[in-house]
Amino acid sequence: MDEPQGPDSPGEILVRDAPDLSRFEITVDGKLAGFTEYHAPPGRIVFTHTEVDEAYQGQGLAGRLIRAALDGSRRKGLEVTPLCPYVANFIRRHPDYLKLVDEAHRVQLGGT
């Protein structure tokens, strides 16, 4: 799942699923800028850790990365368990993703 950004971007930004590494990656001009790690038991994706390289922080890349990972999970019909604090906070700020979250974590994030 590559997601190129528009012409106003600082460089070519792509997000892709790297299932062999159990993570989604975001690259800028072909260089790894960050990733979010996951486990993928059947029917579910469990996000465990998100990291953006210091050189790329403050550019909104973590948000782009998580949005793409959640959108990909939605397309695959996966239930989301956000153990990573960044992913959990992203979902809190973007409640349209709450319906993807498993029931126990949805309640913790303020959903019903």
Protein Blocks (a to p, Z undefined) as FASTA:
>chain_A
ZZdddfkbgbdcdddddfknopacddeehiafbdcdddddehiacdfbdcddfklgonlm
mmmmmmmmmmmmmmnopacddfblklmmmmmmmmmlmmmpcfklmmmnopZZ
